[in-house]
Every structure is written in structure tokens, then in C-alpha cells.
Amino acid sequence: MKEKTKHTKIKSLSKTTIKKEEKKMTETPDEPLSPTGRLFMQPSSDEVINCVVAGENPIALDSLKSEISNSLMLKHPRFCSLMLRDGRGREHWRRTAVDVDRHLVVLRARLAGADDDEAVSGYVAGLASSSPLAADKPLWEIHVLAAHNAVVFRVHHALGDGVSLLSLLLTHCRRADDPARLPTVGGSRASAASASALLTRRGWGVWEFVKVVWFTIFYVVEFVLRVAWLSDRRTVVSGGSGVELWPRRLATARFRLADMKIVKRAVPDSTINDVLFGIISSGLSRYLDMRESKGIAMVNLRPHTGLQELSQLMTGDPGSRWGNKFGVILLPVYYHGSESDPLEFVKRSKAMIDKKKLSLEAPFSYKLMDSIISLLGPKLASMLKYRLLCNTTFTVSNVVGPQEEITLAGNPVKYIRPTSSSLPHAITMHMMSYAGIADMQILVAKDVIPDPRVLANCFQDALLELKAAAEAALKS
């Protein structure tokens, strides 16, 4: 018989304090949701970000609660607001007093699993498909898995994108080597070869302009066709309409950034994203029979590609402001069953991604959805987004995390692993780096892919093969 999971609530704040805060909040006028925020509140686009932070030591509940209560998170209006709809169905944020205890869920019993990683992954997989956030409080929760030294931060995607939310999460953390300092969260600027960079650069040539125009037209037309009717061929890893409701399993592929950088050096002018997609192409080729598919890559449209200082997100220039600011690009993956040179996976990925960088596909997808929501409403935009997901095979995103080891409420952090709630895809992959290691969370529909650990091993073996080929190439 399975042991019943115990949910414990920590002692609540006094009713007098809450009433005083509520009276203060009623003086703040309601604020409408952003267009993208309205999109994520639609039933078919309802999405929650689940981020696991595992500690080396047991979680000190009092220290964690104190850290949250005194954090910048509770000063951010999105985390102190209810989402309400008016008589016309328009969504608004309404400020409210926050009772931190209502957002904390403590599970003391051990969860099923061979080890802590497997137990936590099983718990998060369950949240991904069957645990929406309650609408009678601000749209975030923190689940403490006490027996496994882990905390799961759950935040609705309407509150912000991954960069915003992870940047806010890191305000709870401190550097392990200097507890007085926040983690290093700066990122590099966008590639100088990207279309966005070229448009803001003076003196660029006619040929560069022609390439930007050509690739933009080509990929935008492809994007529109993909939304309208064009679909991937069905494969053993395909999802589809209704698959977001199916039970999930979660596995993690672990990569050493040093290994990825060795591969990067062996392919001139390549990036970590080129290497990542080479790993995905090689890994899927190991897992699949002969098939062709396309995936969706979530593209950060902010000027800086890494996590950012919260002050910049709150008050910086419009390109760096808080919220949801990401576009979508379609990335083809081809099966290569008899590839003699493993580095060809990275070279092909680089060639394809370089063309994508020269297009305005990602900004176009962002502006298109934004315009549709503003002019025609979020229901139509949500339907089109859902069709795009049903017509493609997987989603992948990549966020650059802290370079150094960090602590949360004084507890050294083992790893940070973000993922999201279920999509119509049978595979979603979210990678984040931390202290020299990149963890890729692989969330799958278990009735389509019953063995996500095997798939994760395929990706890990692909990197090892690429590293060996890269070392041989660098020596020659």
C-alpha cells in the first residue's frame, strides 16, 4: 500500500496584519495583464514553470520562510496580485496582501523512487500534468520536499518568462564563496551576426541586407504555414492534440560545460547552442528509427542572453523589462543513422542556426502573437499557438545560470532544474547551466516515451562521442 503523502502548512500570519495589508492594497488600482500574460491565462495555453532547487543539507523551514518574507519577490506587484476577470472577460491584476504560509506546501514523507533525484523528478512530473495553481491567491507556490532536501518553485507563466523568474529566484540566493554577494547573473550580448544586431549596426552591406530579407521571408512563410496546416511526419516521439493531459515522466541529462566547450572549439565560430542542438540531433538519431521532425526553440529576445539583475528587469530599458519577452523559431532535426564524423551534427546545426539568426523569425513570432492578442483577442492567439505545438515535435529552451556555486537560505545548492507544465508535445526539454554543469530536464508523455532515462543517456552519450571527435580534431 502506498504511503499517504502529508502536506503541512506552516503557522499563518495574524489576521490583523493581513487585514491591514489588504486595506492598503485596495488603494492600488487594478492593472491589465500584458498581451502575452492574457495568452497564458487561456485554458489551452495555461502554463506553470516548475523549478527544482536541491540543497546539500536538510531544508531549514524557518530560514526559508524568513528569506521569502523579506525578499524582493514580495515587493514585486505580480507576486502580490490576484488575477481577476471583469464583466467583459478582460483579465486584471489586483493587489492583495500575501500570506506566505498559504503559498508554502511542506511534504515530510519520503516519495517513491530509487534515490532523491528519481523521487523529486517523479513528483515534478506529477505536477506538470495535473496540478494547476489556485486562483484565490497570487499565482505562485513553493513546495518543500523535506525528506529529499529539495524545494520546488511553482510560478504561473503569466507572471513572466524564464529569464525574469529565474533572475527573481536568484535574489533569494547568495554566493557560496562570499555570502554577502548575490550570484553572478550577467549574460553576454546577442551575437553580432544576428539579424537584430545587424539592424542596429551602422554601415552594414547590401549583401547582409539581402540575406536578412531573404531568410526572414523564407522562415516567416514557413512559420505561418506551420501554424496553419503544415505538420511534422508522425514518429514514435510525436505528440498531438490532448497529449498535454497524459501522465508524464521526467529524466535529466547532465552535461559538463567543459566538454561542450571542447566541442565548440573544434567547430570554428560555433556557440554552446550549436553544440546543444548537435547533441539533440545526435541523441534523437540514436533513439529514433528513420524519421524527420521539427522542434520549437524558445528564443530570449532580451539584449542580454543570461539571467539579469532584478533592478534592470524592474526599471531598465523596454528591451530588458520584466514580463514575457521571447519568440519562437522552428529548428529542423534530421535522422543521421550512419554519420562517420560525429562533428557533422554540430556543423549542420551551426549552419542551420546561423541562417535562423539572420532572419527576424523570432521577433516576428513575438510581434505576431502580441498583435493578434491585442486586435483579435487571446482565444484566437491561444488556438494558433496550440496548433503550432500540435504540428511540431518538441520544445527546447536554454538559460545561462550562475557560474559559481550558490546557497539558498544558507544551504549549499546542488542543482537548479527548471521545467514547465505539460504541452501537446510528447517531449519538452529545458536546459540550465549551474557551476560548470548543464542539466537538461526531459519531460515526456510516458505513454509515448516510456523510457526517458534511455533518451537522456542517448544525449549524454552523444556529447561524449562529440567530445572524443573534437579532441581528435584539435590534435590533428
RAVEN-V616731 format. One record per helix or strand of 3 or more residues. SS is the DSSP state (hx for helix, st for strand). FROM is the first residue (numbers start at 0). TO is the last residue. Records with the same first field share a line. If there is no record, write none. Layout:
# RAVEN-V616731
SS->FROM-TO, FROM-TO
This chain:
# RAVEN-V616731
hx->14-24, 34-39, 42-44, 60-68, 71-74, 76-79, 99-102, 115-129, 145-147, 156-158, 161-171, 194-198, 205-227, 242-244, 256-265, 271-286, 309-314, 317-319, 342-356, 360-375, 377-389, 451-474
st->47-54, 80-84, 90-94, 103-106, 139-144, 149-155, 172-174, 247-255, 291-299, 325-333, 393-399, 405-407, 410-419, 426-433, 436-444
